[in-house]
């Protein structure tokens, strides 16, 4: 096998590996969690001092 053929085969193998990894990533991906409509990160929260 010539150097060119080895490089070509290696690129083909790497492409197949990338495809399998991407397929697995998509298959195992969790659906995005629904945003909690009651929580607004911009709201100001008052922190009360503990009574001593």
PDB file with SEQRES, HELIX, SHEET and CRYST1 records, atoms N, CA, C and O in Angstrom:
SEQRES   1 A   52  UNK UNK UNK UNK UNK UNK UNK UNK UNK UNK UNK UNK UNK          
SEQRES   2 A   52  UNK UNK UNK UNK UNK UNK UNK UNK UNK UNK UNK UNK UNK          
SEQRES   3 A   52  UNK UNK UNK UNK UNK UNK UNK UNK UNK UNK UNK UNK UNK          
SEQRES   4 A   52  UNK UNK UNK UNK UNK UNK UNK UNK UNK UNK UNK UNK UNK          
HELIX    1 AA1 UNK A    3  UNK A   28  1                                  26    
CRYST1    1.000    1.000    1.000  90.00  90.00  90.00 P 1           1          
ATOM      1  N   UNK A   1       0.866  -1.178   0.000  1.00  0.00           N  
ATOM      2  CA  UNK A   1       0.000   0.000   0.000  1.00  0.00           C  
ATOM      3  C   UNK A   1       0.907   1.234   0.000  1.00  0.00           C  
ATOM      4  O   UNK A   1       1.827   1.351   0.809  1.00  0.00           O  
ATOM      5  N   UNK A   2       0.630   2.117  -0.899  1.00  0.00           N  
ATOM      6  CA  UNK A   2       1.458   3.316  -0.989  1.00  0.00           C  
ATOM      7  C   UNK A   2       1.099   4.307   0.115  1.00  0.00           C  
ATOM      8  O   UNK A   2       0.065   4.185   0.771  1.00  0.00           O  
ATOM      9  N   UNK A   3       1.974   5.286   0.302  1.00  0.00           N  
ATOM     10  CA  UNK A   3       1.742   6.296   1.327  1.00  0.00           C  
ATOM     11  C   UNK A   3       0.427   7.036   1.060  1.00  0.00           C  
ATOM     12  O   UNK A   3      -0.341   7.317   1.980  1.00  0.00           O  
ATOM     13  N   UNK A   4       0.187   7.342  -0.209  1.00  0.00           N  
ATOM     14  CA  UNK A   4      -1.034   8.041  -0.581  1.00  0.00           C  
ATOM     15  C   UNK A   4      -2.271   7.219  -0.216  1.00  0.00           C  
ATOM     16  O   UNK A   4      -3.243   7.758   0.313  1.00  0.00           O  
ATOM     17  N   UNK A   5      -2.235   5.930  -0.497  1.00  0.00           N  
ATOM     18  CA  UNK A   5      -3.377   5.068  -0.175  1.00  0.00           C  
ATOM     19  C   UNK A   5      -3.602   4.970   1.332  1.00  0.00           C  
ATOM     20  O   UNK A   5      -4.739   4.962   1.802  1.00  0.00           O  
ATOM     21  N   UNK A   6      -2.485   4.896   2.093  1.00  0.00           N  
ATOM     22  CA  UNK A   6      -2.611   4.847   3.552  1.00  0.00           C  
ATOM     23  C   UNK A   6      -3.240   6.127   4.085  1.00  0.00           C  
ATOM     24  O   UNK A   6      -4.110   6.083   4.954  1.00  0.00           O  
ATOM     25  N   UNK A   7      -2.796   7.265   3.563  1.00  0.00           N  
ATOM     26  CA  UNK A   7      -3.365   8.547   3.998  1.00  0.00           C  
ATOM     27  C   UNK A   7      -4.848   8.613   3.656  1.00  0.00           C  
ATOM     28  O   UNK A   7      -5.661   9.070   4.459  1.00  0.00           O  
ATOM     29  N   UNK A   8      -5.187   8.159   2.471  1.00  0.00           N  
ATOM     30  CA  UNK A   8      -6.577   8.169   2.027  1.00  0.00           C  
ATOM     31  C   UNK A   8      -7.433   7.269   2.930  1.00  0.00           C  
ATOM     32  O   UNK A   8      -8.532   7.652   3.331  1.00  0.00           O  
ATOM     33  N   UNK A   9      -6.922   6.074   3.244  1.00  0.00           N  
ATOM     34  CA  UNK A   9      -7.652   5.145   4.099  1.00  0.00           C  
ATOM     35  C   UNK A   9      -7.796   5.731   5.506  1.00  0.00           C  
ATOM     36  O   UNK A   9      -8.835   5.579   6.147  1.00  0.00           O  
ATOM     37  N   UNK A  10      -6.749   6.397   5.972  1.00  0.00           N  
ATOM     38  CA  UNK A  10      -6.795   6.988   7.307  1.00  0.00           C  
ATOM     39  C   UNK A  10      -7.838   8.095   7.365  1.00  0.00           C  
ATOM     40  O   UNK A  10      -8.589   8.190   8.335  1.00  0.00           O  
ATOM     41  N   UNK A  11      -7.889   8.924   6.342  1.00  0.00           N  
ATOM     42  CA  UNK A  11      -8.900   9.993   6.302  1.00  0.00           C  
ATOM     43  C   UNK A  11     -10.301   9.410   6.277  1.00  0.00           C  
ATOM     44  O   UNK A  11     -11.201   9.922   6.943  1.00  0.00           O  
ATOM     45  N   UNK A  12     -10.490   8.338   5.509  1.00  0.00           N  
ATOM     46  CA  UNK A  12     -11.800   7.691   5.430  1.00  0.00           C  
ATOM     47  C   UNK A  12     -12.195   7.122   6.796  1.00  0.00           C  
ATOM     48  O   UNK A  12     -13.342   7.257   7.222  1.00  0.00           O  
ATOM     49  N   UNK A  13     -11.243   6.490   7.474  1.00  0.00           N  
ATOM     50  CA  UNK A  13     -11.502   5.943   8.805  1.00  0.00           C  
ATOM     51  C   UNK A  13     -11.857   7.049   9.789  1.00  0.00           C  
ATOM     52  O   UNK A  13     -12.798   6.907  10.569  1.00  0.00           O  
ATOM     53  N   UNK A  14     -11.109   8.154   9.756  1.00  0.00           N  
ATOM     54  CA  UNK A  14     -11.388   9.275  10.652  1.00  0.00           C  
ATOM     55  C   UNK A  14     -12.769   9.850  10.387  1.00  0.00           C  
ATOM     56  O   UNK A  14     -13.479  10.208  11.327  1.00  0.00           O  
ATOM     57  N   UNK A  15     -13.162   9.943   9.122  1.00  0.00           N  
ATOM     58  CA  UNK A  15     -14.484  10.455   8.769  1.00  0.00           C  
ATOM     59  C   UNK A  15     -15.568   9.546   9.325  1.00  0.00           C  
ATOM     60  O   UNK A  15     -16.572  10.022   9.854  1.00  0.00           O  
ATOM     61  N   UNK A  16     -15.365   8.213   9.205  1.00  0.00           N  
ATOM     62  CA  UNK A  16     -16.351   7.273   9.749  1.00  0.00           C  
ATOM     63  C   UNK A  16     -16.451   7.398  11.259  1.00  0.00           C  
ATOM     64  O   UNK A  16     -17.546   7.350  11.819  1.00  0.00           O  
ATOM     65  N   UNK A  17     -15.306   7.559  11.919  1.00  0.00           N  
ATOM     66  CA  UNK A  17     -15.313   7.710  13.379  1.00  0.00           C  
ATOM     67  C   UNK A  17     -16.060   8.973  13.765  1.00  0.00           C  
ATOM     68  O   UNK A  17     -16.865   8.951  14.696  1.00  0.00           O  
ATOM     69  N   UNK A  18     -15.807  10.078  13.067  1.00  0.00           N  
ATOM     70  CA  UNK A  18     -16.520  11.324  13.368  1.00  0.00           C  
ATOM     71  C   UNK A  18     -18.017  11.172  13.192  1.00  0.00           C  
ATOM     72  O   UNK A  18     -18.798  11.689  13.991  1.00  0.00           O  
ATOM     73  N   UNK A  19     -18.419  10.460  12.143  1.00  0.00           N  
ATOM     74  CA  UNK A  19     -19.848  10.257  11.898  1.00  0.00           C  
ATOM     75  C   UNK A  19     -20.483   9.445  13.036  1.00  0.00           C  
ATOM     76  O   UNK A  19     -21.571   9.782  13.503  1.00  0.00           O  
ATOM     77  N   UNK A  20     -19.808   8.379  13.482  1.00  0.00           N  
ATOM     78  CA  UNK A  20     -20.343   7.549  14.562  1.00  0.00           C  
ATOM     79  C   UNK A  20     -20.440   8.360  15.845  1.00  0.00           C  
ATOM     80  O   UNK A  20     -21.442   8.284  16.557  1.00  0.00           O  
ATOM     81  N   UNK A  21     -19.397   9.140  16.144  1.00  0.00           N  
ATOM     82  CA  UNK A  21     -19.410   9.954  17.359  1.00  0.00           C  
ATOM     83  C   UNK A  21     -20.561  10.950  17.307  1.00  0.00           C  
ATOM     84  O   UNK A  21     -21.265  11.138  18.299  1.00  0.00           O  
ATOM     85  N   UNK A  22     -20.753  11.581  16.170  1.00  0.00           N  
ATOM     86  CA  UNK A  22     -21.830  12.565  16.037  1.00  0.00           C  
ATOM     87  C   UNK A  22     -23.201  11.885  16.179  1.00  0.00           C  
ATOM     88  O   UNK A  22     -24.098  12.429  16.823  1.00  0.00           O  
ATOM     89  N   UNK A  23     -23.361  10.698  15.578  1.00  0.00           N  
ATOM     90  CA  UNK A  23     -24.628   9.976  15.696  1.00  0.00           C  
ATOM     91  C   UNK A  23     -24.918   9.620  17.152  1.00  0.00           C  
ATOM     92  O   UNK A  23     -26.047   9.771  17.620  1.00  0.00           O  
ATOM     93  N   UNK A  24     -23.902   9.151  17.861  1.00  0.00           N  
ATOM     94  CA  UNK A  24     -24.099   8.807  19.272  1.00  0.00           C  
ATOM     95  C   UNK A  24     -24.419  10.038  20.094  1.00  0.00           C  
ATOM     96  O   UNK A  24     -25.275   9.999  20.978  1.00  0.00           O  
ATOM     97  N   UNK A  25     -23.729  11.135  19.802  1.00  0.00           N  
ATOM     98  CA  UNK A  25     -23.991  12.368  20.540  1.00  0.00           C  
ATOM     99  C   UNK A  25     -25.446  12.790  20.355  1.00  0.00           C  
ATOM    100  O   UNK A  25     -26.108  13.190  21.313  1.00  0.00           O  
ATOM    101  N   UNK A  26     -25.938  12.700  19.127  1.00  0.00           N  
ATOM    102  CA  UNK A  26     -27.322  13.093  18.854  1.00  0.00           C  
ATOM    103  C   UNK A  26     -28.297  12.113  19.517  1.00  0.00           C  
ATOM    104  O   UNK A  26     -29.336  12.524  20.032  1.00  0.00           O  
ATOM    105  N   UNK A  27     -27.963  10.824  19.502  1.00  0.00           N  
ATOM    106  CA  UNK A  27     -28.866   9.828  20.074  1.00  0.00           C  
ATOM    107  C   UNK A  27     -28.960   9.962  21.589  1.00  0.00           C  
ATOM    108  O   UNK A  27     -30.015   9.714  22.173  1.00  0.00           O  
ATOM    109  N   UNK A  28     -27.861  10.353  22.223  1.00  0.00           N  
ATOM    110  CA  UNK A  28     -27.842  10.429  23.682  1.00  0.00           C  
ATOM    111  C   UNK A  28     -28.178  11.822  24.203  1.00  0.00           C  
ATOM    112  O   UNK A  28     -28.234  12.035  25.415  1.00  0.00           O  
ATOM    113  N   UNK A  29     -28.398  12.750  23.316  1.00  0.00           N  
ATOM    114  CA  UNK A  29     -28.665  14.129  23.750  1.00  0.00           C  
ATOM    115  C   UNK A  29     -29.977  14.202  24.503  1.00  0.00           C  
ATOM    116  O   UNK A  29     -30.982  13.619  24.097  1.00  0.00           O  
ATOM    117  N   UNK A  30     -29.948  14.920  25.597  1.00  0.00           N  
ATOM    118  CA  UNK A  30     -31.166  15.132  26.378  1.00  0.00           C  
ATOM    119  C   UNK A  30     -31.935  16.286  25.754  1.00  0.00           C  
ATOM    120  O   UNK A  30     -31.331  17.245  25.273  1.00  0.00           O  
ATOM    121  N   UNK A  31     -33.260  16.204  25.758  1.00  0.00           N  
ATOM    122  CA  UNK A  31     -34.027  17.341  25.248  1.00  0.00           C  
ATOM    123  C   UNK A  31     -33.794  18.547  26.150  1.00  0.00           C  
ATOM    124  O   UNK A  31     -33.589  18.381  27.352  1.00  0.00           O  
ATOM    125  N   UNK A  32     -33.820  19.728  25.608  1.00  0.00           N  
ATOM    126  CA  UNK A  32     -33.577  20.911  26.444  1.00  0.00           C  
ATOM    127  C   UNK A  32     -34.607  21.007  27.557  1.00  0.00           C  
ATOM    128  O   UNK A  32     -35.803  20.816  27.337  1.00  0.00           O  
ATOM    129  N   UNK A  33     -34.125  21.304  28.750  1.00  0.00           N  
ATOM    130  CA  UNK A  33     -35.018  21.408  29.899  1.00  0.00           C  
ATOM    131  C   UNK A  33     -35.927  22.621  29.717  1.00  0.00           C  
ATOM    132  O   UNK A  33     -35.462  23.682  29.303  1.00  0.00           O  
ATOM    133  N   UNK A  34     -37.211  22.477  30.019  1.00  0.00           N  
ATOM    134  CA  UNK A  34     -38.099  23.629  29.873  1.00  0.00           C  
ATOM    135  C   UNK A  34     -37.723  24.711  30.886  1.00  0.00           C  
ATOM    136  O   UNK A  34     -37.450  24.419  32.050  1.00  0.00           O  
ATOM    137  N   UNK A  35     -37.712  25.928  30.439  1.00  0.00           N  
ATOM    138  CA  UNK A  35     -37.373  27.043  31.329  1.00  0.00           C  
ATOM    139  C   UNK A  35     -38.491  27.228  32.340  1.00  0.00           C  
ATOM    140  O   UNK A  35     -39.670  27.103  32.008  1.00  0.00           O  
ATOM    141  N   UNK A  36     -38.115  27.524  33.570  1.00  0.00           N  
ATOM    142  CA  UNK A  36     -39.099  27.733  34.633  1.00  0.00           C  
ATOM    143  C   UNK A  36     -39.681  29.133  34.457  1.00  0.00           C  
ATOM    144  O   UNK A  36     -38.971  30.116  34.672  1.00  0.00           O  
ATOM    145  N   UNK A  37     -40.948  29.253  34.075  1.00  0.00           N  
ATOM    146  CA  UNK A  37     -41.510  30.578  33.815  1.00  0.00           C  
ATOM    147  C   UNK A  37     -41.633  31.435  35.074  1.00  0.00           C  
ATOM    148  O   UNK A  37     -41.715  32.660  34.980  1.00  0.00           O  
ATOM    149  N   UNK A  38     -41.646  30.796  36.264  1.00  0.00           N  
ATOM    150  CA  UNK A  38     -41.805  31.562  37.495  1.00  0.00           C  
ATOM    151  C   UNK A  38     -40.493  32.203  37.934  1.00  0.00           C  
ATOM    152  O   UNK A  38     -40.500  33.073  38.805  1.00  0.00           O  
ATOM    153  N   UNK A  39     -39.365  31.791  37.350  1.00  0.00           N  
ATOM    154  CA  UNK A  39     -38.062  32.308  37.775  1.00  0.00           C  
ATOM    155  C   UNK A  39     -37.569  33.362  36.788  1.00  0.00           C  
ATOM    156  O   UNK A  39     -37.447  33.102  35.591  1.00  0.00           O  
ATOM    157  N   UNK A  40     -37.288  34.550  37.308  1.00  0.00           N  
ATOM    158  CA  UNK A  40     -36.716  35.613  36.483  1.00  0.00           C  
ATOM    159  C   UNK A  40     -35.353  35.965  37.078  1.00  0.00           C  
ATOM    160  O   UNK A  40     -35.291  36.496  38.186  1.00  0.00           O  
ATOM    161  N   UNK A  41     -34.271  35.684  36.373  1.00  0.00           N  
ATOM    162  CA  UNK A  41     -32.938  35.939  36.944  1.00  0.00           C  
ATOM    163  C   UNK A  41     -32.649  37.417  37.166  1.00  0.00           C  
ATOM    164  O   UNK A  41     -31.692  37.752  37.864  1.00  0.00           O  
ATOM    165  N   UNK A  42     -33.437  38.296  36.599  1.00  0.00           N  
ATOM    166  CA  UNK A  42     -33.207  39.734  36.747  1.00  0.00           C  
ATOM    167  C   UNK A  42     -33.886  40.332  37.975  1.00  0.00           C  
ATOM    168  O   UNK A  42     -33.651  41.494  38.303  1.00  0.00           O  
ATOM    169  N   UNK A  43     -34.721  39.559  38.653  1.00  0.00           N  
ATOM    170  CA  UNK A  43     -35.441  40.099  39.811  1.00  0.00           C  
ATOM    171  C   UNK A  43     -34.490  40.307  40.989  1.00  0.00           C  
ATOM    172  O   UNK A  43     -33.505  39.586  41.143  1.00  0.00           O  
ATOM    173  N   UNK A  44     -34.798  41.290  41.803  1.00  0.00           N  
ATOM    174  CA  UNK A  44     -34.027  41.579  43.002  1.00  0.00           C  
ATOM    175  C   UNK A  44     -34.620  40.788  44.160  1.00  0.00           C  
ATOM    176  O   UNK A  44     -35.833  40.786  44.368  1.00  0.00           O  
ATOM    177  N   UNK A  45     -33.760  40.123  44.902  1.00  0.00           N  
ATOM    178  CA  UNK A  45     -34.211  39.323  46.025  1.00  0.00           C  
ATOM    179  C   UNK A  45     -33.748  39.993  47.307  1.00  0.00           C  
ATOM    180  O   UNK A  45     -32.574  40.332  47.457  1.00  0.00           O  
ATOM    181  N   UNK A  46     -34.680  40.179  48.223  1.00  0.00           N  
ATOM    182  CA  UNK A  46     -34.325  40.782  49.505  1.00  0.00           C  
ATOM    183  C   UNK A  46     -33.869  39.688  50.455  1.00  0.00           C  
ATOM    184  O   UNK A  46     -34.553  38.681  50.637  1.00  0.00           O  
ATOM    185  N   UNK A  47     -32.706  39.897  51.057  1.00  0.00           N  
ATOM    186  CA  UNK A  47     -32.173  38.939  52.012  1.00  0.00           C  
ATOM    187  C   UNK A  47     -32.382  39.521  53.402  1.00  0.00           C  
ATOM    188  O   UNK A  47     -31.848  40.580  53.728  1.00  0.00           O  
ATOM    189  N   UNK A  48     -33.158  38.825  54.213  1.00  0.00           N  
ATOM    190  CA  UNK A  48     -33.480  39.333  55.556  1.00  0.00           C  
ATOM    191  C   UNK A  48     -32.391  38.908  56.523  1.00  0.00           C  
ATOM    192  O   UNK A  48     -31.855  37.803  56.449  1.00  0.00           O  
ATOM    193  N   UNK A  49     -32.081  39.830  57.440  1.00  0.00           N  
ATOM    194  CA  UNK A  49     -31.098  39.512  58.464  1.00  0.00           C  
ATOM    195  C   UNK A  49     -31.725  38.588  59.490  1.00  0.00           C  
ATOM    196  O   UNK A  49     -32.899  38.738  59.829  1.00  0.00           O  
ATOM    197  N   UNK A  50     -30.951  37.632  59.986  1.00  0.00           N  
ATOM    198  CA  UNK A  50     -31.494  36.761  61.031  1.00  0.00           C  
ATOM    199  C   UNK A  50     -31.674  37.539  62.332  1.00  0.00           C  
ATOM    200  O   UNK A  50     -30.846  38.375  62.694  1.00  0.00           O  
ATOM    201  N   UNK A  51     -32.753  37.252  63.012  1.00  0.00           N  
ATOM    202  CA  UNK A  51     -33.015  37.911  64.300  1.00  0.00           C  
ATOM    203  C   UNK A  51     -32.055  37.380  65.354  1.00  0.00           C  
ATOM    204  O   UNK A  51     -31.899  36.170  65.514  1.00  0.00           O  
ATOM    205  N   UNK A  52     -31.415  38.296  66.070  1.00  0.00           N  
ATOM    206  CA  UNK A  52     -30.434  37.864  67.083  1.00  0.00           C  
ATOM    207  C   UNK A  52     -30.987  38.090  68.477  1.00  0.00           C  
ATOM    208  O   UNK A  52     -30.314  37.791  69.464  1.00  0.00           O  
TER     209      UNK A  52                                                      
END                                                                             
